[in-house]
Amino acid sequence: MTTPGDVHDRADARPVVLLFPGQGSQHQGMATALYGREPVFTAAMDEFFEHLGAEGTRMRADWLSSTPRVPMDDASRAQPLLFAVGHALARDVMARGVRPVALLGHSVGELAAAAVADVFDLAGAARVMSARSAAMAEVSPGGLLAVAAAQDELAPYLGPAGDPAGVAVAAVNAPRHTVLAGPEPALREVERLLTQGRVPYRRVPSLQPFHCPALDSAARRFAAGFAGVPLRPPSVPIMSTRTAGIVRPGQAVDPAFWAGQLAGPVLFWPALDALLADGGYTLVEAGPGQGLSMLARRHPAVRRGRGAVIPLLPADAEGTTRVWHEALDRLAAHDPAAR
């Protein structure tokens, strides 16, 4: 079994980039097999729950339960738990000697990246995530559709630009992997039209829309929740999926930058493309679902052997400890910073 301090580099080592997934990757039982067994991971999860007070106690219970009081796909559970799991996994592998050279997060994963990069501490993160959940509580029901089509091919299915009642592009995950978002019933109508047009799609597990004009008001409420939270420039570079560029110091200390992400599209593929243009990396997915790992493996640089992809968790709750220890063993062969 790999323990802290056991991760060492080899001749084929590449610098590590941590990837943090967002809404849709959550599932019941995600990472729970590590809780109580991995001390650093457990301590990071417990610290986050403690900062949330009574809600943290309820959240921990729902996370560990097979029959949660609040469904895992609800934003009030999926979002803070995805944040907490991603942050705790990162802290654990960093305690083992891994030193990431960059961070890249999808949706709420970008907030996990910000916490790992010390933009805010965990107490501030708890306040930020509570504000995000409170802002989402007032959002009308809706959801997300993952569509096997390029962004420009989906223009006929979209509402007018800026229309909070319409459907918009929520994420560009790959050249032919676009996510649409919007409130009901507009999203159901787009489903009907996609089915009619024989365009492959699937519902992303979510009870609310994200990254679309329907969340403009929520983003403004979320920004207000940063009041009193100290913000600092990142200690590790963050490749933002909001801008597809490195988070600048001025952006990092601006609450509107982080809050505006809630209503803007996630530019995952452009951000990944910009990152991999700079060289070869070991891309480590710190979160459940392996969705970002699947996307990263499609990138031409990775397919040409200029990158490696290592998920820390399985696609579902089965085999968590096995995948975790296999990932640690693979990191021992790839991480050049752990000496």
C-alpha positions as CSV (number, residue, x, y, z in Angstrom):
1,M,0.0,0.0,0.0
2,T,1.3,3.5,-0.9
3,T,1.7,5.8,2.0
4,P,2.6,9.5,2.3
5,G,6.1,10.1,1.1
6,D,6.1,6.9,-1.1
7,V,5.5,8.6,-4.4
8,H,8.8,8.9,-6.4
9,D,9.6,10.0,-9.9
10,R,10.9,7.8,-12.8
11,A,12.7,8.6,-16.0
12,D,9.4,8.9,-18.0
13,A,8.0,11.4,-15.5
14,R,5.8,14.3,-16.6
15,P,4.6,17.3,-14.5
16,V,1.2,16.8,-12.9
17,V,-1.9,18.8,-13.5
18,L,-4.9,18.1,-11.3
19,L,-8.4,18.0,-12.9
20,F,-11.5,18.7,-10.8
21,P,-14.9,17.5,-12.2
22,G,-18.2,19.3,-11.8
23,Q,-22.0,18.6,-11.9
24,G,-22.9,15.3,-13.5
25,S,-20.0,13.4,-12.1
26,Q,-21.5,12.9,-8.7
27,H,-23.0,9.6,-7.5
28,Q,-24.0,8.1,-4.2
29,G,-21.1,6.6,-2.4
30,M,-18.5,8.7,-4.3
31,A,-15.2,8.3,-2.4
32,T,-16.9,7.1,0.8
33,A,-14.7,4.0,0.9
34,L,-11.7,6.3,1.6
35,Y,-13.4,8.0,4.5
36,G,-12.0,6.8,7.8
37,R,-9.3,4.9,6.0
38,E,-7.2,7.6,4.4
39,P,-6.3,10.1,7.2
40,V,-5.5,13.2,5.1
41,F,-8.6,12.7,3.0
42,T,-10.8,12.1,6.0
43,A,-9.4,15.1,7.9
44,A,-10.0,17.4,4.9
45,M,-13.6,16.2,4.5
46,D,-14.3,16.6,8.3
47,E,-12.9,20.1,8.4
48,F,-15.1,21.2,5.5
49,F,-18.2,19.6,7.2
50,E,-17.3,21.3,10.5
51,H,-17.1,24.7,8.9
52,L,-20.7,24.2,7.6
53,G,-22.0,23.6,11.1
54,A,-25.4,21.8,11.3
55,E,-25.7,21.6,7.5
56,G,-22.3,19.9,7.4
57,T,-23.6,17.3,9.8
58,R,-26.6,16.6,7.5
59,M,-24.5,16.7,4.4
60,R,-22.0,14.1,5.8
61,A,-24.9,11.9,6.7
62,D,-26.4,12.1,3.2
63,W,-23.0,11.5,1.6
64,L,-22.4,8.3,3.7
65,S,-26.0,7.1,3.5
66,S,-27.5,4.7,0.8
67,T,-30.8,6.5,1.3
68,P,-29.9,10.2,1.6
69,R,-32.5,12.8,2.9
70,V,-31.6,15.1,0.0
71,P,-31.0,13.6,-3.4
72,M,-27.3,13.6,-4.6
73,D,-28.3,15.2,-7.9
74,D,-29.7,18.2,-6.1
75,A,-27.3,21.2,-6.3
76,S,-27.4,21.6,-2.5
77,R,-25.6,18.2,-2.2
78,A,-23.8,17.6,-5.5
79,Q,-22.1,21.0,-5.6
80,P,-20.5,21.1,-2.1
81,L,-19.7,17.4,-2.0
82,L,-18.0,17.6,-5.4
83,F,-16.0,20.5,-4.1
84,A,-15.1,18.7,-0.9
85,V,-14.2,15.4,-2.5
86,G,-12.0,17.1,-5.1
87,H,-10.3,19.3,-2.5
88,A,-9.7,16.4,-0.1
89,L,-8.3,14.1,-2.8
90,A,-5.9,16.8,-3.9
91,R,-4.7,17.4,-0.4
92,D,-4.1,13.7,0.1
93,V,-2.0,13.2,-3.0
94,M,-0.1,16.4,-2.3
95,A,0.6,15.1,1.2
96,R,2.2,12.1,-0.6
97,G,4.7,14.4,-2.4
98,V,2.8,15.2,-5.6
99,R,3.4,18.9,-6.6
100,P,1.0,19.9,-9.3
101,V,2.2,22.5,-11.7
102,A,-1.3,23.6,-12.7
103,L,-5.0,23.0,-11.8
104,L,-8.0,22.8,-14.0
105,G,-11.6,22.5,-12.8
106,H,-14.9,22.0,-14.5
107,S,-17.7,24.1,-13.1
108,V,-17.7,23.8,-9.3
109,G,-14.4,22.0,-9.8
110,E,-12.9,25.4,-10.5
111,L,-13.8,26.4,-7.0
112,A,-12.0,23.3,-5.7
113,A,-9.0,24.3,-7.7
114,A,-9.2,27.8,-6.2
115,A,-9.2,26.3,-2.7
116,V,-6.2,24.0,-3.5
117,A,-4.4,27.0,-4.8
118,D,-5.1,28.9,-1.6
119,V,-7.3,31.6,-3.2
120,F,-9.5,31.1,-0.1
121,D,-9.0,28.9,2.9
122,L,-11.4,26.1,3.8
123,A,-13.4,28.3,6.2
124,G,-13.9,30.7,3.3
125,A,-14.7,27.9,1.0
126,A,-17.4,26.7,3.2
127,R,-19.0,30.2,3.2
128,V,-18.6,30.4,-0.6
129,M,-20.2,27.0,-1.1
130,S,-23.1,27.8,1.3
131,A,-23.7,31.0,-0.7
132,R,-23.6,29.0,-4.0
133,S,-26.2,26.5,-2.6
134,A,-28.4,29.4,-1.3
135,A,-28.3,31.1,-4.7
136,M,-29.2,27.9,-6.5
137,A,-32.1,27.2,-4.1
138,E,-34.1,30.0,-5.8
139,V,-33.5,28.7,-9.4
140,S,-36.4,27.2,-11.3
141,P,-36.2,23.5,-12.2
142,G,-34.2,22.6,-15.2
143,G,-31.3,20.6,-16.2
144,L,-28.4,19.7,-18.6
145,L,-28.2,17.8,-21.9
146,A,-24.9,16.3,-23.1
147,V,-25.2,16.3,-26.9
148,A,-22.9,14.5,-29.4
149,A,-22.6,17.5,-31.7
150,A,-20.4,20.5,-32.2
151,Q,-21.4,23.8,-30.7
152,D,-22.2,25.5,-34.0
153,E,-24.4,22.6,-35.1
154,L,-26.7,23.3,-32.1
155,A,-27.6,26.9,-32.9
156,P,-31.1,26.0,-34.2
157,Y,-31.9,24.5,-30.8
158,L,-30.9,27.5,-28.7
159,G,-33.0,30.4,-27.4
160,P,-32.3,34.0,-28.1
161,A,-29.0,35.2,-26.6
162,G,-29.3,36.1,-23.0
163,D,-32.9,34.8,-22.7
164,P,-33.3,33.4,-19.1
165,A,-36.2,31.2,-20.3
166,G,-34.3,29.7,-23.2
167,V,-31.7,27.0,-23.7
168,A,-28.0,27.9,-24.1
169,V,-24.6,26.2,-24.5
170,A,-23.5,25.4,-21.0
171,A,-20.2,23.6,-21.7
172,V,-17.8,22.8,-24.6
173,N,-16.3,19.6,-23.4
174,A,-14.8,18.3,-26.6
175,P,-15.1,19.1,-30.4
176,R,-18.3,17.0,-30.6
177,H,-19.4,17.0,-26.9
178,T,-21.5,20.0,-26.1
179,V,-23.7,20.5,-23.0
180,L,-26.9,22.5,-23.2
181,A,-28.7,23.9,-20.2
182,G,-32.0,25.7,-19.5
183,P,-35.2,25.7,-17.5
184,E,-38.1,23.4,-18.0
185,P,-40.2,23.3,-20.2
186,A,-37.8,24.7,-22.7
187,L,-35.3,21.9,-22.1
188,R,-37.9,19.2,-22.7
189,E,-38.8,20.9,-26.0
190,V,-35.1,20.8,-27.0
191,E,-35.0,17.1,-26.1
192,R,-38.0,16.5,-28.4
193,L,-36.3,18.3,-31.2
194,L,-33.0,16.5,-30.8
195,T,-34.9,13.2,-30.8
196,Q,-36.8,14.2,-33.9
197,G,-33.5,15.2,-35.6
198,R,-31.8,12.0,-34.5
199,V,-29.1,13.9,-32.6
200,P,-27.6,11.7,-29.9
201,Y,-27.9,13.2,-26.4
202,R,-28.4,12.2,-22.7
203,R,-29.6,13.9,-19.6
204,V,-26.8,14.9,-17.2
205,P,-27.6,14.2,-13.6
206,S,-28.8,17.5,-12.3
207,L,-32.1,18.9,-11.1
208,Q,-31.2,22.5,-12.0
209,P,-29.7,24.3,-15.0
210,F,-26.1,25.6,-14.8
211,H,-24.0,27.9,-16.9
212,C,-26.8,29.6,-18.8
213,P,-28.8,32.9,-18.7
214,A,-31.3,31.3,-16.3
215,L,-28.7,31.7,-13.6
216,D,-27.9,35.3,-14.1
217,S,-29.8,36.4,-11.0
218,A,-28.3,33.5,-9.0
219,A,-24.8,34.5,-10.0
220,R,-25.4,38.0,-8.6
221,R,-26.7,36.5,-5.4
222,F,-23.7,34.2,-5.3
223,A,-21.3,37.2,-5.7
224,A,-22.7,38.8,-2.6
225,G,-21.9,35.6,-0.6
226,F,-18.1,36.4,-1.0
227,A,-18.4,39.4,1.3
228,G,-15.9,39.0,4.1
229,V,-14.1,36.1,2.5
230,P,-10.4,36.9,2.0
231,L,-9.2,36.2,-1.6
232,R,-5.6,35.8,-2.7
233,P,-3.8,35.2,-5.9
234,P,-3.3,31.5,-6.7
235,S,-0.3,29.8,-5.2
236,V,-0.5,27.2,-8.1
237,P,-1.5,28.3,-11.6
238,I,-5.2,27.7,-12.4
239,M,-6.2,27.2,-16.1
240,S,-9.7,28.7,-16.0
241,T,-12.6,26.9,-17.8
242,R,-14.4,30.2,-17.7
243,T,-11.8,32.1,-19.9
244,A,-9.6,29.2,-21.2
245,G,-6.6,31.1,-19.9
246,I,-4.6,31.3,-16.7
247,V,-6.4,33.0,-13.8
248,R,-4.7,36.4,-13.4
249,P,-4.1,37.8,-9.9
250,G,-6.7,40.5,-10.3
251,Q,-9.3,38.0,-11.4
252,A,-8.6,35.7,-8.4
253,V,-9.4,38.5,-5.9
254,D,-12.6,39.6,-7.7
255,P,-15.7,37.8,-6.4
256,A,-17.5,38.6,-9.7
257,F,-15.0,36.5,-11.5
258,W,-15.8,33.3,-9.5
259,A,-19.6,34.0,-9.2
260,G,-20.0,34.8,-12.9
261,Q,-18.8,31.3,-13.7
262,L,-22.2,30.1,-12.5
263,A,-24.0,31.6,-15.5
264,G,-21.3,31.5,-18.1
265,P,-20.4,28.4,-20.3
266,V,-17.6,26.0,-19.2
267,L,-14.8,26.1,-21.8
268,F,-13.3,22.8,-20.8
269,W,-11.9,21.8,-24.2
270,P,-10.4,25.2,-25.0
271,A,-8.8,25.3,-21.6
272,L,-7.4,21.8,-21.9
273,D,-6.2,22.6,-25.4
274,A,-4.4,25.8,-24.2
275,L,-2.8,23.8,-21.4
276,L,-1.6,20.9,-23.6
277,A,-0.1,23.3,-26.2
278,D,2.5,24.1,-23.5
279,G,3.9,20.6,-23.2
280,G,3.2,17.1,-21.9
281,Y,1.6,16.4,-18.6
282,T,0.2,13.7,-16.3
283,L,-3.5,14.7,-16.0
284,V,-4.8,13.4,-12.7
285,E,-8.6,13.6,-12.2
286,A,-9.3,14.4,-8.5
287,G,-13.0,13.5,-8.3
288,P,-15.6,10.9,-9.1
289,G,-17.0,9.7,-12.4
290,Q,-13.9,9.6,-14.7
291,G,-15.7,12.0,-17.1
292,L,-12.8,14.4,-17.4
293,S,-10.4,11.5,-17.9
294,M,-12.5,10.2,-20.8
295,L,-12.5,13.7,-22.4
296,A,-8.7,14.2,-21.8
297,R,-7.9,10.9,-23.5
298,R,-9.5,12.2,-26.7
299,H,-7.1,15.1,-26.9
300,P,-4.6,14.8,-29.8
301,A,-1.7,15.5,-27.6
302,V,-2.6,12.7,-25.2
303,R,-3.4,10.3,-28.1
304,R,0.1,11.0,-29.5
305,G,1.6,10.0,-26.2
306,R,2.5,13.5,-25.0
307,G,0.3,13.1,-21.9
308,A,-1.0,10.5,-19.5
309,V,-4.3,10.4,-17.7
310,I,-4.8,9.0,-14.2
311,P,-8.3,9.0,-12.5
312,L,-8.1,8.7,-8.7
313,L,-11.6,7.3,-8.4
314,P,-13.7,4.8,-10.4
315,A,-16.7,5.6,-12.6
316,D,-19.0,4.6,-9.8
317,A,-18.7,3.5,-6.2
318,E,-17.5,0.0,-7.0
319,G,-13.8,-0.6,-6.7
320,T,-12.9,2.7,-5.0
321,T,-10.0,1.5,-2.9
322,R,-8.6,-0.6,-5.8
323,V,-8.7,2.3,-8.3
324,W,-7.3,4.7,-5.7
325,H,-4.3,2.5,-4.9
326,E,-3.7,1.7,-8.6
327,A,-3.7,5.5,-9.2
328,L,-1.1,6.1,-6.5
329,D,1.1,3.4,-7.9
330,R,0.8,5.0,-11.4
331,L,1.6,8.4,-9.9
332,A,4.8,6.9,-8.4
333,A,5.9,6.3,-12.0
334,H,4.8,9.6,-13.5
335,D,5.2,12.5,-11.0
336,P,8.5,14.3,-11.4
337,A,8.0,16.6,-8.4
338,A,7.7,14.0,-5.7
339,R,11.3,13.3,-4.8
